[in-house]
Amino acid sequence: MTDFDEREERYIDRFYNASFSFWNSLIIFNSLLIGSISILFNLNSKISFCVVLPLFSFGVLSVILLVWNFLAVKGVYYAILTLEDKHENVPTEDLDSAFQKDIKKTIKQRTWVKIREIISLVFSAISLVYIFFALLFF
């Protein structure tokens, strides 16, 4: 297993803190969008349920994707914490193979985290534009 020096560990921690802050901000933003949809729907009787439902769905899906990211990263941390116990009595040659599998799995998970993050951003942007047009036309 590769040993990280203190500086690399700080950057990794900063990366995860930045990701968590970004995801938290997006969850709050989507929650505000969902709340504004409810207010908009209650204030303006011209807006039909069919107009509000896609917007509400985008917000909820975006939050679900972000929570999924939190759970995926939490799973990686849990796997790291249990790694020593998992490989305690494994011979060295088998250990390298196991670590390579774990690294490939982590890279695959990171790819899915990025995809979910991008989809969530797209849903948030669509929701924001959708609300803007709803305010203009209704």
C-alpha positions as protocol buffer text, in pm:
chain_id: "A"
residue {
  index: 1
  type: MET
  ca { x: 0 y: 0 z: 0 }
}
residue {
  index: 2
  type: THR
  ca { x: 132 y: 345 z: -85 }
}
residue {
  index: 3
  type: ASP
  ca { x: 228 y: 562 z: 210 }
}
residue {
  index: 4
  type: PHE
  ca { x: 118 y: 922 z: 184 }
}
residue {
  index: 5
  type: ASP
  ca { x: 326 y: 1197 z: 328 }
}
residue {
  index: 6
  type: GLU
  ca { x: 165 y: 1459 z: 548 }
}
residue {
  index: 7
  type: ARG
  ca { x: 124 y: 1713 z: 268 }
}
residue {
  index: 8
  type: GLU
  ca { x: -58 y: 1465 z: 40 }
}
residue {
  index: 9
  type: GLU
  ca { x: -289 y: 1369 z: 327 }
}
residue {
  index: 10
  type: ARG
  ca { x: -374 y: 1736 z: 385 }
}
residue {
  index: 11
  type: TYR
  ca { x: -462 y: 1780 z: 16 }
}
residue {
  index: 12
  type: ILE
  ca { x: -674 y: 1466 z: 16 }
}
residue {
  index: 13
  type: ASP
  ca { x: -856 y: 1590 z: 328 }
}
residue {
  index: 14
  type: ARG
  ca { x: -908 y: 1931 z: 167 }
}
residue {
  index: 15
  type: PHE
  ca { x: -1042 y: 1766 z: -148 }
}
residue {
  index: 16
  type: TYR
  ca { x: -1296 y: 1564 z: 50 }
}
residue {
  index: 17
  type: ASN
  ca { x: -1391 y: 1866 z: 263 }
}
residue {
  index: 18
  type: ALA
  ca { x: -1442 y: 2073 z: -52 }
}
residue {
  index: 19
  type: SER
  ca { x: -1652 y: 1797 z: -210 }
}
residue {
  index: 20
  type: PHE
  ca { x: -1865 y: 1763 z: 104 }
}
residue {
  index: 21
  type: SER
  ca { x: -1912 y: 2141 z: 125 }
}
residue {
  index: 22
  type: PHE
  ca { x: -2008 y: 2156 z: -242 }
}
residue {
  index: 23
  type: TRP
  ca { x: -2259 y: 1873 z: -204 }
}
residue {
  index: 24
  type: ASN
  ca { x: -2402 y: 2032 z: 111 }
}
residue {
  index: 25
  type: SER
  ca { x: -2443 y: 2360 z: -75 }
}
residue {
  index: 26
  type: LEU
  ca { x: -2619 y: 2186 z: -363 }
}
residue {
  index: 27
  type: ILE
  ca { x: -2853 y: 2005 z: -124 }
}
residue {
  index: 28
  type: ILE
  ca { x: -2941 y: 2336 z: 44 }
}
residue {
  index: 29
  type: PHE
  ca { x: -2985 y: 2503 z: -295 }
}
residue {
  index: 30
  type: ASN
  ca { x: -3215 y: 2225 z: -416 }
}
residue {
  index: 31
  type: SER
  ca { x: -3411 y: 2241 z: -91 }
}
residue {
  index: 32
  type: LEU
  ca { x: -3460 y: 2613 z: -145 }
}
residue {
  index: 33
  type: LEU
  ca { x: -3571 y: 2546 z: -502 }
}
residue {
  index: 34
  type: ILE
  ca { x: -3823 y: 2288 z: -383 }
}
residue {
  index: 35
  type: GLY
  ca { x: -3948 y: 2535 z: -122 }
}
residue {
  index: 36
  type: SER
  ca { x: -3976 y: 2814 z: -378 }
}
residue {
  index: 37
  type: ILE
  ca { x: -4171 y: 2582 z: -606 }
}
residue {
  index: 38
  type: SER
  ca { x: -4422 y: 2523 z: -329 }
}
residue {
  index: 39
  type: ILE
  ca { x: -4454 y: 2896 z: -259 }
}
residue {
  index: 40
  type: LEU
  ca { x: -4484 y: 2975 z: -630 }
}
residue {
  index: 41
  type: PHE
  ca { x: -4752 y: 2709 z: -673 }
}
residue {
  index: 42
  type: ASN
  ca { x: -4952 y: 2841 z: -376 }
}
residue {
  index: 43
  type: LEU
  ca { x: -4924 y: 3207 z: -474 }
}
residue {
  index: 44
  type: ASN
  ca { x: -5014 y: 3174 z: -840 }
}
residue {
  index: 45
  type: SER
  ca { x: -5321 y: 2976 z: -932 }
}
residue {
  index: 46
  type: LYS
  ca { x: -5232 y: 2990 z: -1304 }
}
residue {
  index: 47
  type: ILE
  ca { x: -4947 y: 2747 z: -1252 }
}
residue {
  index: 48
  type: SER
  ca { x: -5073 y: 2395 z: -1295 }
}
residue {
  index: 49
  type: PHE
  ca { x: -4956 y: 2085 z: -1117 }
}
residue {
  index: 50
  type: CYS
  ca { x: -4815 y: 1955 z: -1448 }
}
residue {
  index: 51
  type: VAL
  ca { x: -4580 y: 2253 z: -1462 }
}
residue {
  index: 52
  type: VAL
  ca { x: -4465 y: 2210 z: -1102 }
}
residue {
  index: 53
  type: LEU
  ca { x: -4420 y: 1831 z: -1099 }
}
residue {
  index: 54
  type: PRO
  ca { x: -4114 y: 1813 z: -1332 }
}
residue {
  index: 55
  type: LEU
  ca { x: -3947 y: 2093 z: -1140 }
}
residue {
  index: 56
  type: PHE
  ca { x: -4012 y: 1924 z: -808 }
}
residue {
  index: 57
  type: SER
  ca { x: -3886 y: 1593 z: -953 }
}
residue {
  index: 58
  type: PHE
  ca { x: -3559 y: 1750 z: -1069 }
}
residue {
  index: 59
  type: GLY
  ca { x: -3498 y: 1893 z: -723 }
}
residue {
  index: 60
  type: VAL
  ca { x: -3572 y: 1567 z: -545 }
}
residue {
  index: 61
  type: LEU
  ca { x: -3361 y: 1361 z: -787 }
}
residue {
  index: 62
  type: SER
  ca { x: -3073 y: 1602 z: -746 }
}
residue {
  index: 63
  type: VAL
  ca { x: -3085 y: 1567 z: -367 }
}
residue {
  index: 64
  type: ILE
  ca { x: -3104 y: 1186 z: -396 }
}
residue {
  index: 65
  type: LEU
  ca { x: -2794 y: 1180 z: -619 }
}
residue {
  index: 66
  type: LEU
  ca { x: -2600 y: 1398 z: -375 }
}
residue {
  index: 67
  type: VAL
  ca { x: -2697 y: 1184 z: -76 }
}
residue {
  index: 68
  type: TRP
  ca { x: -2588 y: 882 z: -280 }
}
residue {
  index: 69
  type: ASN
  ca { x: -2248 y: 1049 z: -321 }
}
residue {
  index: 70
  type: PHE
  ca { x: -2220 y: 1096 z: 54 }
}
residue {
  index: 71
  type: LEU
  ca { x: -2300 y: 729 z: 108 }
}
residue {
  index: 72
  type: ALA
  ca { x: -2049 y: 618 z: -158 }
}
residue {
  index: 73
  type: VAL
  ca { x: -1767 y: 820 z: -3 }
}
residue {
  index: 74
  type: LYS
  ca { x: -1867 y: 701 z: 342 }
}
residue {
  index: 75
  type: GLY
  ca { x: -1841 y: 345 z: 209 }
}
residue {
  index: 76
  type: VAL
  ca { x: -1489 y: 412 z: 84 }
}
residue {
  index: 77
  type: TYR
  ca { x: -1385 y: 547 z: 424 }
}
residue {
  index: 78
  type: TYR
  ca { x: -1540 y: 246 z: 594 }
}
residue {
  index: 79
  type: ALA
  ca { x: -1355 y: 13 z: 358 }
}
residue {
  index: 80
  type: ILE
  ca { x: -1027 y: 189 z: 439 }
}
residue {
  index: 81
  type: LEU
  ca { x: -1091 y: 161 z: 813 }
}
residue {
  index: 82
  type: THR
  ca { x: -1166 y: -210 z: 789 }
}
residue {
  index: 83
  type: LEU
  ca { x: -887 y: -281 z: 540 }
}
residue {
  index: 84
  type: GLU
  ca { x: -634 y: -379 z: 803 }
}
residue {
  index: 85
  type: ASP
  ca { x: -872 y: -625 z: 966 }
}
residue {
  index: 86
  type: LYS
  ca { x: -976 y: -764 z: 630 }
}
residue {
  index: 87
  type: HIS
  ca { x: -618 y: -835 z: 515 }
}
residue {
  index: 88
  type: GLU
  ca { x: -462 y: -921 z: 851 }
}
residue {
  index: 89
  type: ASN
  ca { x: -372 y: -1285 z: 779 }
}
residue {
  index: 90
  type: VAL
  ca { x: -332 y: -1262 z: 400 }
}
residue {
  index: 91
  type: PRO
  ca { x: 7 y: -1354 z: 249 }
}
residue {
  index: 92
  type: THR
  ca { x: 200 y: -1065 z: 92 }
}
residue {
  index: 93
  type: GLU
  ca { x: 163 y: -1180 z: -270 }
}
residue {
  index: 94
  type: ASP
  ca { x: -216 y: -1212 z: -230 }
}
residue {
  index: 95
  type: LEU
  ca { x: -225 y: -879 z: -52 }
}
residue {
  index: 96
  type: ASP
  ca { x: -96 y: -689 z: -356 }
}
residue {
  index: 97
  type: SER
  ca { x: -369 y: -845 z: -570 }
}
residue {
  index: 98
  type: ALA
  ca { x: -635 y: -756 z: -313 }
}
residue {
  index: 99
  type: PHE
  ca { x: -512 y: -395 z: -297 }
}
residue {
  index: 100
  type: GLN
  ca { x: -520 y: -369 z: -677 }
}
residue {
  index: 101
  type: LYS
  ca { x: -882 y: -486 z: -676 }
}
residue {
  index: 102
  type: ASP
  ca { x: -967 y: -233 z: -404 }
}
residue {
  index: 103
  type: ILE
  ca { x: -798 y: 46 z: -601 }
}
residue {
  index: 104
  type: LYS
  ca { x: -991 y: -44 z: -920 }
}
residue {
  index: 105
  type: LYS
  ca { x: -1316 y: -53 z: -722 }
}
residue {
  index: 106
  type: THR
  ca { x: -1243 y: 288 z: -568 }
}
residue {
  index: 107
  type: ILE
  ca { x: -1162 y: 441 z: -908 }
}
residue {
  index: 108
  type: LYS
  ca { x: -1488 y: 302 z: -1049 }
}
residue {
  index: 109
  type: GLN
  ca { x: -1679 y: 446 z: -753 }
}
residue {
  index: 110
  type: ARG
  ca { x: -1511 y: 785 z: -802 }
}
residue {
  index: 111
  type: THR
  ca { x: -1622 y: 785 z: -1166 }
}
residue {
  index: 112
  type: TRP
  ca { x: -1984 y: 726 z: -1058 }
}
residue {
  index: 113
  type: VAL
  ca { x: -1955 y: 997 z: -791 }
}
residue {
  index: 114
  type: LYS
  ca { x: -1847 y: 1244 z: -1061 }
}
residue {
  index: 115
  type: ILE
  ca { x: -2131 y: 1139 z: -1291 }
}
residue {
  index: 116
  type: ARG
  ca { x: -2391 y: 1178 z: -1015 }
}
residue {
  index: 117
  type: GLU
  ca { x: -2244 y: 1517 z: -926 }
}
residue {
  index: 118
  type: ILE
  ca { x: -2269 y: 1640 z: -1286 }
}
residue {
  index: 119
  type: ILE
  ca { x: -2626 y: 1511 z: -1323 }
}
residue {
  index: 120
  type: SER
  ca { x: -2720 y: 1686 z: -999 }
}
residue {
  index: 121
  type: LEU
  ca { x: -2571 y: 2012 z: -1127 }
}
residue {
  index: 122
  type: VAL
  ca { x: -2762 y: 1980 z: -1453 }
}
residue {
  index: 123
  type: PHE
  ca { x: -3088 y: 1914 z: -1265 }
}
residue {
  index: 124
  type: SER
  ca { x: -3023 y: 2216 z: -1042 }
}
residue {
  index: 125
  type: ALA
  ca { x: -2955 y: 2439 z: -1342 }
}
residue {
  index: 126
  type: ILE
  ca { x: -3267 y: 2316 z: -1522 }
}
residue {
  index: 127
  type: SER
  ca { x: -3471 y: 2381 z: -1208 }
}
residue {
  index: 128
  type: LEU
  ca { x: -3335 y: 2733 z: -1174 }
}
residue {
  index: 129
  type: VAL
  ca { x: -3404 y: 2818 z: -1539 }
}
residue {
  index: 130
  type: TYR
  ca { x: -3747 y: 2655 z: -1512 }
}
residue {
  index: 131
  type: ILE
  ca { x: -3838 y: 2871 z: -1210 }
}
residue {
  index: 132
  type: PHE
  ca { x: -3713 y: 3181 z: -1388 }
}
residue {
  index: 133
  type: PHE
  ca { x: -3938 y: 3111 z: -1689 }
}
residue {
  index: 134
  type: ALA
  ca { x: -4231 y: 3023 z: -1464 }
}
residue {
  index: 135
  type: LEU
  ca { x: -4196 y: 3361 z: -1295 }
}
residue {
  index: 136
  type: LEU
  ca { x: -4181 y: 3538 z: -1631 }
}
residue {
  index: 137
  type: PHE
  ca { x: -4477 y: 3366 z: -1795 }
}
residue {
  index: 138
  type: PHE
  ca { x: -4714 y: 3316 z: -1505 }
}
